[in-house]
Amino acid sequence: MNRRTERLARRHVVVGTVAVATALAAAAIAPAGASTRPGHPGHDDASAARLLARATLSADFQAPGPPSGALATPANGRRGPFPGQVIPGFSAAIDNRDGTFWAQPDNGFGAKGNSADFQLRLYLVKPRWETARGGTGRIEVLRHITLSDPRHRIGFPIVNESTSDRLLTGDDLDIESVQRDKDGSFWIGDEFGPFIVHVDARGRVLSAPVSSPLGKSPQHPLLGSEQPRTQQSGGFEAMAQSADQRYLYPITENGLVGDTDKRRRVITEFDTRSGQYTDRSWSYRADSDGGLAADAQITTRGTLLVLERDNGDGPTAVTKRVYRVRLDKHGTTSKSLVVDLLKISDPRGISTGSGWGTGRQFAFAFQSVETLVPLSGGRLMIANDNNYPGNSTRNPGTPDDTEMIVVEPGR
């Protein structure tokens, strides 16, 4: 990593260019344009959220690195191994406030058993937004950080146990959420433990991963004879951070094993100073028994934005929503709708011609909508995990690209 890259990684507030804000402001005042794409679901709604900008990364893009996906499930005409490291969408991102984001894919190909050749990374990306005023609409991948454990902080065997750099893979952790500390280090939420993992600005693990107080998942490497309390792949998909960056708020993606309330998702509080959980927790209720907490961000003290999704894809999707969630003093929550991602207005035709769900009525109906980042002026950046090569929402038979969009919530 060169000096410029390290400075980027370490800064938690970047005072610099305002490229994103400028592009979005231009989008807001541009004249209306394209017509509705024939056959697209939905109808015009003046109160709906509005699409301001969009950028994509080809599903088949591969970053430098060893071959990956040797055991990935073939789909949509793609079969591994692939010659480089694929980027299977984004499960979390951090706004650098200079037009770039640190974007984090998950464990790779969906399971421990098929992701040992996938390296866990954070990618520095720059969306070249397409707005009503133009733009290429492409995501540029600038560089990456690969997670590693050279100091042997992880207390269980990893795939690269005997190597000197001990690079981490998708068989070791399933990284799904990320926040940045004041010193430029990263706090990462995992689903296999579920764990909270602290890494420095170069991706090196700083301390032993901290297990959830709610109980282990079936994939926990040290489960032994203990009965799992967290569902498989039901760990910390979402993890918010307090405004002062001291506390983390991981949320179970799914319900706890044996919970009679199938809609309950549990929010806990983690103190980064002590490295321990506090005794505070809250119950968040999903829209349905199968509703998943996919990402979360703090907006003000006691208030979260929560991205909730179902497992529907394209025409079968029902819930892809952002809620404002109030944490009360009694461990309960209340929520109100901010954006329905299946009902986004695109009056200027930014997305027209890109497949199902594009045009004047735009739907972000991917199965795994997993990234939520608040921007200035109440705008939101949303991105998808495309489960490469499995999902094909936009054009059936073709793997979905990674999409980043900027939306303005409706009235």
N, C-alpha and C positions, 0 to 999 in steps of 0.2 A: 504494500500500500504506500503510495507516495504522500508527501506532506500535505498536499491539498486535500486528498481524500481523508486523511486522518483528522484534519481540522473540521471537515464536514461532519464526520461521524461524532466528534466530541461536542459540537455546538448544539445546545438544546433550543436556542432561539437564534435564528439567523437574521441579521439585519442587513439587508442587501436589496436585490432587485425585487420588483413587484410584478413579475411577468404573468403569474397566474391571475392576480387581481386585474391587471390590464386587459388580459384576454377575456375575462368574464364580464368586465364592464362593457367591452365592445359587443359581446354577445347580447347583453341586455338591451342595447339600443339599436341593434341591427334590424332591418326591415323583415317582415314575414316573407316566407318563400314557398317551399315545395308543397305538393299535394299529398293527400293520404295514399299510402301504399295499398293497392287492392287486396282485399282479403284479410287485412289486419284487424284484430279484435279491438273493441273499445269504441269510445265516442268522445267528442270534444267536451271538455269540462274546464270552465274558466277558473275553478278553484283548485285544479290539479297542480301538482308540481310541474316545473318547467325544465326541460333539458337545456343547459347552457353550453356544455362542451363535452366532447367525447374523443377518446383515443384508444387504439387497439395495438396489441402485440400478437403477432402470428402464433397460433397454437404450436406450430412446428419449429419455432425459434429454439435454438440450442446455444447455451452459454458454454464457454471453454471449460474443459474438465474431462474426466474419464467417461467412457460409455455408461449409459444409464438405461434402466427399464428392461433388463434382460428377463425379468420375471413379471413384468407388467401385463395385465390382461389386454390382449389385442382388441381393438375396437376402431370403427370408422376408417378402415383401411390402413391403420398404423399398427406396426408390430415391432417390439424391441428385439434386441438392444439398439438403442439410438447412439449415434457416434459421439454425442456430447451430453451435457447436463440439460435436460428439458426444464422449462419453467411452466409448471402445471397450474398457472393462475396465482392469485394472491389471496392469502387468508388474513392479512393484516398489513397496515402501512402507517408510516409516520411522516407528517408534513414537515419538510425542512424550511419552508417559508421562503424559498428562493426559486420556486418552480420545480423543485425536485422532491422525490419521496424515497424513503427507505421502504421497500416493499418485500414482504416475507411470504414465500410459498410455505406449504405445510410439509408433511413427511414424504411427499412424492407421489406414490402410486396407490395410496389408500390403505395399506396394511403393513405391519412389521415384516411379515414374511416375504414381501415382494419389493422392498424399498432399501435394501442394504447397499445398493450401488448409487443411491441418490444422496447427494451432499446437502446438508442443511445450510441454507444461506439467507442473507439479506442482500437484496439487489438495490443499487442506487439507480432510480429510473427518472427520466424526464419526459412527461407527456407533451407532445407537440400538438396541443389541443386543436381539434376542428371545432370552430364556432360559426356563428352566422356570418362572420367576416372572412371565413376561410380558415386555412391551416391544414397541415398534412394529416392530422388525426392518427399519428403513429407514436408509439411509446418507444423511446430510445433507452436502451440498457447501457449505462455508463460504466459500472464496475460492480464488484460484489465483495461481501465479507463471508467467509466460510466459518461456521461454528466449529470449535475444537476444544479439546480438554488436555492440553499438554502438561498441566500441573496435577493431573489425576484427582480432580475434585469430585468427579462423579463416582459414587460408591457402588457401582455395579458394572459388570463387564460390558464393553461396547464392541462394535464390529471391528474397529481399528485399534483394539486393545494394545497390541504389541508394537505399533508404529510410534515414531518419535513425535509426530505432530498430532496424532489421535484425532483426526477429522471426524466429526459427528455425521451420522447418516440417519435416514428415515427408519431404520430398524432400531435406533437407539431412543429417539424422541419423536413425538408428533407435535411439532411447534405450530401453534394456531393463532396466538395473539402476541402483541409486542407493545411495550412502552419504553420511553427513553428517560434516563435519570439526568440530573443536573450536570453530572460529570461526563456525560456522553455514553455511559454504559447503557446496556439494554436489559430490561426485564421481560422474560418470555414465558407465556403460558403454554403448557403442554397438555396433551390428552392421555398419554400412556400412563402417567402416574395416578392421577394428574399431578404435575409438578409446576412450581414456579422456578425458573432457571435464570440466574444472573450472569451475564457475560459482559466483558469489557468492550470498548469501542472497536476492537479488532476481532471480536467474536469468541474470545477465550473464556471458558467457564471460570468464574471467580470463587464460587463456593458450592457446596453440595446442593443439589436440587431439593427444594422443600416440598414435601408431600402435603396434600390437602387434608385439613382436619375433618372433612366429611367422609373420608374413607378412600381406599384404593380402588382402582379399576381392575378388571381381569387381565389387563396388559401390564400392570405394574411389575417391574422386573424383580421385586422383592416381595411379591404377594405371599408366597409360600402356601400355608394352609388357611390363611386368613380369608374370610368371606368378603368378596368385593361389595362395596357400597355405592361406587360410582359406576355407571353403565359403560360398557365398552364404547370407545369413541364418544364419550359423553362428558369429557373433562372441560378444560379451560379454553374453549373456542373463543370466548369473549373475556376481556380483562381491561377495565377502565383504570384511570389514574387520577388521583386528586390534583387540583389546580396547583398546589404547592409541591407536587411530585413526591410526597412522602408516602402516601398510601396507594395500594393497588386494590382493585375490586374485581377479582375473578368471579365468573358466573358459570355454573355447571350448564353445559350445552343442553343436556337432557335431564329428565327426572332421576332422582336417586333410586337405587334398587329397593323395592319394597314400600316406597312411598305411596300411600293410598290416594293422595292428590296427584294425579298424573300430569297436571299442568304446572306443578310447582318447579321452579328452577331457583337454586339457592345462590345468593350473592354473599360472599364473605369479604372480610377486610384484612389486608396484609400490611404490616408496618415494615417498610424497607429499612428503617433505622435499626430496629431490633432483629430483623430477619425472621420475625414470627407473626403468626396470625393474632389478631385481637379477638375479643369475645363478641364482637358485633357481627350480625348477619341479618339478611332480609330475604323474604320470599317474593320472587317475581313470578307472575302467572302468565303462561303462554296462552295464545289464542285457542290452541287445541292440544289434545294429549300428545300429539307428535310434533308440536311446535318447538323450534330450536333457537336458543340464544346464540347468535352468530358473531356479534361484535358489540362493543360498548365503549362509550367515551363520556367523561365528565364534562358538563357544560358550566354549571355553577355548583356551589356547595349544596349537596343534598339532591342534586338532579343529574340524571344520566340520560344519554341517548342510547337506546338499545336497538340493534338491528335484529329482527326476528324473521325466521324463514321456515318454510316447510320443505319437504323433499320433492315437491312437484317440480316439473321441468317443462317450460314452454306452455302449451295449452292446458296442462294439468296443474300448473302452479296456482295456488290460492293465496298464500301468505308470503310476501316479500315486503316487509314494512319496517319503517323506523318509528320508534315510539319515544316520547319524552316520559321519563320514569322518575317519580318522586319517591325518595327514601324517607320514611317517617321514623319516629322515635320508638315505635313499637315492633319493628322488624317486619313491617308490611310495606307494600308499595302501591302506588296508583300510576296509571299510564294513560297517555293521550296520543293520538295519531299525529305524526309529523309529515310523513311521506308514505304513500302507497306506491311502491316501485313498479307495480303492474299498470299504473295509470299515470303516466308521465306525458305531458304535452310537449310536442316538438313542432311548434308552428312554423319554424324556420327551416325545417327539413334537414337538420344536421345529420340525422341517422339514415335518411332515405336510401333505399337500395342495398341495405346490408343484410337482408334476410328477414326471417320471422320476427315480429315484434318491433320493426323499425318503421320509420315514417312519421307522419304527423301525430299519431298516437303510439308512443314508445313504451315498450315493456321490458324491464330488466328482470326477465323471468328465468334466469339460470337456476339450476338446482341448488348450487352452492354459492349464494350471494353472501360473502363473508367479510367484506372490508367496508368500514365506515370511518371517515375522517372529517371532522368539522372544519370548515374553512371560514374566512372572514365573511361578514354580512349575513350570517345564517345559512350560507350555502353548504352543501355536503358533497364530498367525494365518495363514490361508491365503486367497488370493484368486485370481480368474481374470481372464484377458484374454479377452473374449468375441468378439473379431474382428468387431465390429459391421459390417454386419448379418448376418454369415455363419453363426455357430454357433447351433444350436437343440437343445441336449441335453435340457433339461427338458421342453419342450413343442414337439414337431416342428412346423415352420412358423411359429414365433414366435421372434424373436431372444432369445438368452439375456440375462438380466439380469447385471449385475456382482454377484458374491456375495463377501462376506467372512465367514469362519467362524472360530471358535475351537475347537480340539480339544485334548483331553487324551490324550497317548499312552497306549497300553495297557500292560499288565504284561508 
